[in-house]
Amino acid sequence: MVALLLVLGDSTGKAKRVDAGCTNATSDDEAINAAIAASRPGDEVVLDGPCRIDAPIRLLGQRTYRGTSRTGTVIKQAAPMAAMLVSDAYLSGERMTGDPIAIRSLTLHGDRSEEPTGSW
């Protein structure tokens, strides 16, 4: 599957839009994480299409994460995982929550049959 990564903006340091196109394949988390890694503070990461993930999405602070619509951008859990969206601070083992983020116009669909077993 081919995923789309498109970075729109200029070299003046202004915020830009970073597009992450999903293909409804379990490799979508890799495409989304690549788009996020290519973004800079202040940017907007836009997710398009239905997305299936089998690994967490690592959210970097000082960014906006937006779907094209709540019904058009659905991120569906496709494998057991403790969290679908996680902050980079959490993954780094920091005691603080990390820099602020905004999430808009998307739906998360966790699949109970894919939840890890055990106590939290």
C-alpha positions in Angstrom: 0.0 0.0 0.0 1.2 3.5 -0.8 0.5 6.2 1.7 0.4 9.9 0.9 2.6 12.4 2.7 2.4 15.9 1.5 3.9 18.9 3.2 2.5 22.3 2.2 4.1 25.5 3.3 7.0 27.7 2.7 10.5 28.2 4.1 9.6 31.3 6.1 9.0 29.4 9.3 5.3 29.9 9.2 2.9 27.1 10.1 2.0 24.6 7.4 -0.4 21.8 6.7 1.0 18.3 6.7 -1.3 15.8 5.0 -1.4 12.1 6.0 -3.5 10.0 3.7 -4.8 6.7 5.1 -5.4 3.7 2.9 -7.4 1.6 5.4 -4.4 -0.7 5.9 -2.6 -1.6 9.1 0.4 0.3 7.8 -1.6 3.6 8.2 0.0 4.2 11.6 3.4 4.3 9.9 2.2 6.9 7.4 0.6 9.0 10.1 3.7 8.8 12.4 5.9 9.8 9.4 3.7 12.8 8.7 3.8 13.8 12.3 7.6 13.4 12.4 7.9 15.7 9.3 5.8 18.4 11.0 7.1 21.3 13.0 5.6 23.2 16.0 2.6 25.2 15.0 1.7 22.9 12.0 -1.6 21.2 11.3 -1.5 17.5 10.6 -4.5 16.5 8.5 -5.6 12.9 8.4 -7.7 11.8 5.4 -9.8 8.7 4.9 -10.5 5.7 7.1 -7.4 4.6 9.0 -6.4 1.2 10.5 -3.6 1.1 13.0 -1.8 -1.7 14.7 0.6 0.5 16.7 0.0 3.8 18.6 0.1 7.2 17.0 2.8 9.3 18.6 1.5 12.9 19.1 4.0 15.7 19.2 3.1 18.8 21.1 2.4 22.3 19.7 0.5 20.8 16.8 -3.1 20.5 15.7 -4.3 17.1 14.5 -7.4 17.3 12.3 -9.5 14.8 10.3 -11.4 15.8 7.2 -14.7 15.1 9.1 -15.8 13.0 12.1 -17.4 10.4 9.8 -14.8 10.6 7.0 -11.7 10.2 9.2 -12.1 7.2 11.5 -9.0 5.7 13.1 -9.8 2.1 13.9 -7.8 -0.1 16.2 -6.5 -3.2 14.3 -4.4 -4.9 17.0 -4.0 -5.1 20.8 -2.5 -1.9 22.2 -2.6 0.0 25.5 -3.4 3.3 23.7 -4.3 4.5 20.2 -3.0 8.0 20.6 -0.1 8.8 22.9 2.0 11.9 23.6 5.7 11.8 22.9 6.3 12.7 26.5 4.5 9.6 27.7 6.4 7.4 25.3 9.7 9.0 26.5 8.8 8.1 30.1 8.5 11.8 31.2 6.6 12.6 34.4 4.8 15.5 32.7 2.2 15.4 30.0 4.1 17.3 27.4 3.3 20.3 25.2 -0.3 21.1 24.4 -2.1 19.6 21.3 -5.4 20.1 19.6 -7.4 17.2 18.1 -10.4 18.0 15.8 -12.9 16.4 13.5 -12.0 12.7 13.7 -13.4 9.6 15.3 -11.5 6.9 17.3 -12.9 3.4 17.1 -11.4 1.1 19.7 -12.2 -2.6 19.2 -12.9 -4.3 22.6 -11.7 -7.6 21.1 -8.3 -6.1 20.4 -7.9 -4.7 23.9 -5.0 -6.0 26.0 -5.9 -8.3 28.9 -4.9 -7.6 32.5 -5.5 -4.8 35.0 -4.6 -1.2 34.6 
